[in-house]
Amino acid sequence: LERPALWASLSERQVFLSTMTTTPLGAGPALTVSTAVPDLHHFRGSFGGKDVLPLYRDAAAQHPNLPAGLLDALTGRYGAAVTAEDVVAYVVALLAHPGYQERFAVELATPGPRVPLTADAQLFVRATALGRNLLWVQTFAERFRDEAEGRGAVLPAVAGLGWSTPVGAIPATTRDITFDASRHELHLGTGTVTGVKESVWAFSVSGLPVLERWLGSRTATGIGRAATRPQPLDVIRPSEWSDEWNDELLDLVRLLTATVEMQPEQDALLGDVLAGPMIPASELPEPSTAERGVPGGSR
């Protein structure tokens, strides 16, 4: 279920990270990003919004969800001011791509992602810059905007992306959704979207195919339990393809395209961090009992 504490911390500066803290991570990114309070587990597609880590513990964005003293310690180490946004950008740059799980598959059999923290100030700056770009993209350009850095209110364009044929009728089931890798075309019943890369269609989080899942939930019969063991509310399904979905689908493809295009840079960054000096955990402040708890004491 959605946690009251997460709703209480919601603001225009908040970012929610989701991961797996008690179950081994599957293939794909080790983190996902959201500006909305997650109502389902991003890595399972069901259950409640578990394993959610907010950037801030309050709606005023005055209390970062970090151990007291960490920002001061990193500022002293790198010789320049480090913010909470820098830390989340660094973490996302290193963990939100398949290369992290691939490199540490054996270690990650013990649940919970661990972050290698570089001791190189230049590498930290490089990581935060990449992470800010990724956070901007994965929040549909709602967070981490910076016009000077090219991060405006619109996601990057994708060459050739568009509707060549509109959807005439809502797809009945997922069998009416197909992808033509040779032509880079996504077929939704009678509708066709061009300019979709195979890597975008294949993009998954812990085995959950993001684009296919998004489309499947917008079929007449739905997916998962809604299709196989529907409850009374599950049978209330759309009967027509919504016009809003046309733009939303293109935005999702833009987001996923930019995401997969950044993955090689993320993997190279992770390799450079691992090859260089790192800050041992013993030199960093540990979170207190209160900092480990739910903000505001809510349960």
C-alpha positions in Angstrom: 0.0 0.0 0.0 1.1 3.6 -0.5 2.8 4.9 2.6 1.4 8.1 4.2 5.0 9.2 4.9 5.8 9.1 1.2 2.7 11.2 0.4 3.7 13.7 3.1 7.1 14.1 1.5 5.8 14.7 -2.0 6.8 18.0 -3.7 8.1 19.4 -6.9 11.6 18.6 -5.8 11.0 15.1 -4.6 12.3 12.0 -6.5 11.5 8.5 -5.4 14.0 5.7 -6.1 12.8 2.1 -6.2 15.0 -1.0 -5.9 15.1 -4.4 -4.2 16.4 -4.4 -0.7 15.2 -7.9 0.5 15.2 -9.9 -2.7 18.1 -10.4 -5.2 18.0 -8.0 -8.1 17.2 -9.5 -11.5 18.7 -8.4 -14.9 18.3 -4.7 -15.8 18.7 -1.5 -13.9 19.1 -1.7 -10.2 17.1 1.4 -9.7 14.0 3.1 -11.1 12.9 6.7 -10.8 9.6 8.3 -10.2 8.1 11.7 -9.3 4.9 10.1 -8.2 4.4 8.0 -5.1 4.8 4.4 -6.3 1.6 2.4 -5.8 3.1 -0.9 -7.0 6.5 -2.5 -6.6 8.4 -1.3 -9.7 10.5 -4.5 -9.8 7.6 -6.9 -9.5 4.7 -5.1 -11.1 2.4 -6.0 -8.3 2.3 -5.9 -4.4 2.5 -2.4 -2.8 5.1 0.3 -3.3 7.8 -1.4 -1.4 11.6 -0.6 -1.3 11.0 3.1 -2.1 13.7 5.5 -1.2 12.7 9.2 -1.3 15.4 11.9 -1.9 13.9 14.1 0.8 12.2 13.2 4.0 9.9 16.2 3.9 7.8 18.1 1.4 9.8 21.3 2.0 12.9 19.5 0.7 14.9 20.6 3.8 15.8 17.2 5.1 17.7 15.0 2.6 17.2 11.2 3.2 20.9 10.9 3.9 23.0 10.4 7.1 23.8 13.6 8.9 27.3 14.7 8.1 27.5 12.8 4.8 27.3 15.9 2.6 29.9 17.7 4.7 32.2 14.7 4.5 31.9 14.5 0.7 32.4 18.3 0.4 35.6 18.0 2.4 36.8 15.0 0.4 36.1 16.5 -3.1 36.9 20.2 -2.3 33.6 21.5 -3.6 30.1 21.7 -2.2 28.1 18.5 -2.6 24.3 18.6 -2.5 21.7 15.9 -1.9 20.9 16.2 -5.6 24.5 15.4 -6.4 24.4 12.3 -4.4 21.2 10.9 -5.9 22.5 11.7 -9.4 25.7 9.9 -8.6 23.8 6.8 -7.4 21.5 6.8 -10.4 24.4 7.1 -12.8 26.2 4.1 -11.4 23.2 1.8 -10.6 20.4 2.5 -13.0 21.7 0.4 -15.9 22.1 -3.3 -16.6 25.9 -3.2 -16.3 25.8 -2.8 -12.6 23.8 -6.0 -12.0 25.9 -7.9 -14.6 29.2 -6.9 -12.9 28.0 -7.8 -9.4 25.5 -10.6 -10.1 27.3 -12.9 -7.5 27.5 -10.2 -4.8 23.9 -9.2 -5.4 22.7 -12.6 -4.5 22.9 -11.1 -1.1 20.0 -8.6 -1.4 20.4 -4.9 -1.4 22.4 -2.7 -3.8 25.7 -1.3 -2.7 27.2 1.9 -4.1 30.9 2.1 -5.0 31.9 5.7 -4.0 34.8 7.2 -5.9 37.5 9.1 -4.1 38.3 11.0 -7.4 36.6 14.4 -7.4 36.6 14.6 -11.2 34.9 11.2 -11.5 32.3 12.3 -9.0 31.6 15.4 -11.1 31.4 13.3 -14.2 29.0 10.9 -12.6 26.7 13.6 -11.2 26.5 15.3 -14.6 25.5 12.0 -16.2 23.1 11.2 -13.4 21.3 14.5 -13.7 20.7 13.9 -17.4 19.3 10.5 -16.6 17.1 11.8 -13.9 15.8 14.5 -16.2 15.0 11.9 -18.8 13.4 9.4 -16.5 11.2 11.9 -14.9 9.8 13.0 -18.3 11.7 16.2 -18.0 9.9 17.2 -14.8 13.0 17.2 -12.5 16.6 18.4 -12.9 15.9 20.9 -15.6 18.7 23.1 -16.7 18.3 25.1 -19.9 22.1 25.9 -20.0 22.8 22.1 -20.0 20.2 21.4 -22.6 17.6 20.0 -20.1 14.4 21.8 -20.9 10.8 21.0 -20.6 10.7 18.6 -23.5 12.3 15.2 -23.9 14.9 14.7 -26.6 13.5 14.1 -30.1 13.9 10.6 -31.7 14.6 10.5 -35.4 11.8 8.8 -37.3 9.5 8.4 -34.3 5.8 9.0 -35.0 2.5 7.5 -35.8 2.3 6.3 -39.5 -1.1 4.8 -39.0 -3.5 5.7 -36.1 -5.1 3.0 -33.9 -8.6 2.4 -35.2 -9.7 0.1 -32.4 -8.3 -0.7 -29.0 -6.1 -3.9 -29.2 -8.2 -6.8 -27.7 -5.2 -8.6 -26.1 -1.4 -8.5 -26.1 -1.5 -10.8 -29.2 -2.6 -7.7 -31.1 0.7 -5.9 -30.2 3.7 -6.9 -32.2 7.2 -5.4 -32.9 8.9 -5.5 -36.3 12.6 -5.3 -35.5 13.7 -5.1 -39.2 11.5 -2.0 -39.8 11.6 -0.5 -36.3 7.8 -0.6 -36.2 5.5 -1.1 -33.3 2.0 -2.4 -34.3 -1.0 -1.9 -32.1 -3.8 -3.6 -33.8 -4.3 -1.4 -36.9 -2.0 1.3 -35.6 1.7 1.6 -36.3 4.4 3.6 -34.6 7.7 4.1 -36.5 11.2 4.8 -35.2 11.2 2.4 -32.3 14.6 0.8 -31.6 14.8 -2.9 -30.8 16.7 -2.0 -27.6 13.8 0.1 -26.5 11.3 -2.7 -27.1 13.5 -5.1 -25.2 14.2 -2.7 -22.3 13.2 -4.4 -19.0 13.5 -4.0 -15.3 14.1 -7.2 -13.4 12.5 -9.2 -16.2 9.5 -6.9 -16.6 9.4 -5.5 -20.2 8.5 -1.9 -19.7 7.0 -0.9 -23.1 5.2 -4.2 -23.6 3.7 -4.0 -20.1 2.6 -0.4 -20.7 0.8 -1.4 -23.9 -0.7 -4.6 -22.4 -2.4 -2.7 -19.6 -4.1 -0.6 -22.3 -5.7 -3.5 -24.1 -9.4 -4.4 -23.9 -8.7 -7.5 -21.7 -5.6 -6.2 -19.8 -2.7 -8.2 -18.5 -1.8 -10.4 -15.6 -4.5 -11.1 -13.1 -6.8 -8.6 -14.7 -6.9 -10.9 -17.8 -6.6 -14.4 -16.1 -8.3 -14.0 -12.7 -10.2 -10.7 -12.9 -11.8 -9.2 -9.8 -14.9 -7.0 -10.1 -12.9 -3.8 -10.7 -10.6 -5.6 -13.2 -13.4 -6.1 -15.6 -14.0 -2.4 -15.9 -11.9 -1.9 -19.0 -11.5 0.8 -21.6 -13.4 0.1 -24.8 -11.6 2.7 -27.0 -8.0 3.8 -27.5 -7.6 7.1 -25.8 -6.2 10.1 -27.7 -4.0 10.9 -24.7 -2.3 7.5 -25.1 -0.9 8.6 -28.5 1.3 11.3 -27.0 2.0 9.3 -23.8 3.3 6.4 -25.9 5.6 8.6 -27.9 6.9 10.2 -24.7 7.6 6.8 -23.2 9.5 5.8 -26.3 11.5 9.0 -26.1 12.3 8.3 -22.5 13.4 4.8 -23.1 15.4 5.7 -26.2 17.4 8.3 -24.3 17.8 5.9 -21.4 19.3 3.0 -23.5 21.5 5.5 -25.3 23.1 6.5 -22.0 23.8 3.0 -20.9 27.2 2.5 -22.6 28.4 5.8 -20.9 27.1 4.6 -17.6 28.9 1.2 -17.9 32.2 3.0 -18.8 31.8 5.3 -15.8 31.2 2.4 -13.5 34.3 0.7 -14.9 36.4 3.8 -14.3 35.1 4.2 -10.7 35.9 0.5 -9.9 39.4 0.9 -11.4 40.2 3.9 -9.3 40.5 4.8 -5.6 37.2 4.6 -3.6 36.1 5.9 -0.2 35.7 3.1 2.3 32.4 2.9 4.2 34.3 3.2 7.5 35.2 6.8 6.6 31.5 7.8 6.1 28.9 8.6 8.8 26.4 5.8 9.4 22.6 6.7 9.6 21.1 6.9 13.0 18.2 4.8 14.1 15.9 7.7 13.5 17.3 8.3 10.0 16.7 4.6 9.2 13.1 4.9 10.2 10.1 6.2 8.4 10.0 10.1 8.2 7.7 11.5 10.9 7.4 8.2 12.7 4.6 7.0 10.4 4.0 3.3 9.9 
